[in-house]
Structure formats: structure tokens, C-alpha cells
Amino acid sequence: MKKKWSLPLIFLLGLVFCACSSESVSDLADIDPAEPVTFAAAIQPILQNDCANCHGAVPANGAPNSLQTYDQVRNSVLTEGLINRINNAGSPMPPTGLMAPPSRRLFDLWVEGGFQEN
């Protein structure tokens, strides 16, 4: 005898997994590309939340560098491929999975805006 609840349960689980995704396109709507993206207001908080465990003042867990200061991050973008690393699904940064699309978009806007500091 087939269980009548299995199909609705599978559907419900699918909805839950989709709703919990950090890859929400609607999050991108909150970014105003007309507003300047600065290191202090946008980039530094992302780094503190997503990167500081490895890229702290003293790099840990095999991280090659610190990403604590404006100069360190700007240099990493310009000479070490930081933007490519945070967008690389094959070898994501952070290693637990790519940071959210809005965060990655803020990095792009910061670079496009000329690396504004404050």
C-alpha cells in the first residue's frame, strides 16, 4: 500500500530547502548601484563576517594573507585575484561555500567605483 503523505512531504521539504537558500535574487534588489560602495561601510563588515576566521590579523587555516585593512584588501584584489576567488564555485571562498550574491556584488561595485575607502 502506498503512503499518501510521501508526495506532499517531498514537496514540503523541497520548499523548505529552496526558501533557506542564501542565493536569493531578491537580496540583490536591496543594493543601490547609484550609492557609492565604500570599504568601511560595506566591504569590511563582509570580511569580518565571512573571512576573518582565516584572514585575520594573523592568517590561519592555510590562508595566505590577512584581509583586515583597506590596503591589504585592495592589494589582494589588484594582485592576488581576490574577486576571482570569491566567485570561484569550484574552490569557493569562504571554503564552506560562496558568500552570498549580494556580498559578491558589493565587492564588484566597490572595485567598479574605484576602491572608495570611507
N, C-alpha and C positions, 0 to 999 in steps of 0.2 A: 504494500500500500504506500502510495506517495504521500509525502508530508506537504500539506497545503501551505505551510508557513515558510518553506525554504526559499521560494522565489521572492516573496516580499522581504525576507530577511537579507537576501543577497542585494536587492535593490537598495534597501536602507543602509547597508554597510557601504555600498558604492557612494551614496550621497554623503555619508559622513566623511569618507576619505577625500572626496572632492571638495567639500566645504572646509576641510582643515588644511588645504594646500596653501603654502606660502607664496605660490606663484600666481597670485590673484592679479589679473589685469586691472581690476578696478582700483587697486592700490596705486597704480601709475597715474590715475586721474588726479590724485592729490598733489602731484608735482607741477608747479607752475614754471615752465621754462623761461618765462619773462623775468622771474625773480632771480637775482644772482645767487649762485650756489657758492658758499664760502667754506673754507676748511674748518674754521671754528664752529660754525653753526650746523653744518651738515655732515662733513666727512669725518671729523674727529669723533663724534658720537657713534658713527657706524663702526669705526675702527675699535673703539673702546668696547662695544658690544660684541663684535664678530671676530676680532683679530688679536686683541690684547693678550689672550691666554698664551699665544705662541710668539707674537710680535711685540712683546712688552719692552720695557727699558732694557732688560736682559733677555734676548731671544731664547725661546725654549722649544722643546719637541722638534728639533731639527730645523726650525725657522732660520733662514739665512740672515735676517736683519730685523732691526727694530722699526716699527711704524708708529712712533709716538709723537714725532714733531712734524711740523709743516714741511721743513726741508727734507726730512727722511722720506716722507710720503711722496712729495713732488719728485725727488730724485728716483724713487722706485718706479714711478710712472714713466719718467723720461728715459731711464737707462736699464731698468730691470724688468720691464714688461708687466707691471702690476695690473693694468687694465686687462691684458690678455689672461692673466692668472685668475682674476675674479670672474671671468666669463668662460673659463675652460671647464666644460661639463665632464670631460674625461679625467681631469685631475683638479677637482674643484677646490676653491679657497672660499671659505674655510674647508678643511678636509671632510667635515661632516656633511657637506653639501653646499651648493652655490648659495651665496647670500641672496636675499630676496631681490626680485627685479627692480623694485623702486630704489633700493640702495645702490644697485649697479648703475641704474640710470642717473642717480645723483653724481656718481663718480664721473660718468660721461659728461654731464653738464658742467661739472667743476673744471674738467680739462678743457672743454669747448669754450668756457668762459674765461680762460686764461689763468687758472690756478689762483683764484682770489683767496687771500688768507683770512681777512676779517670782514 
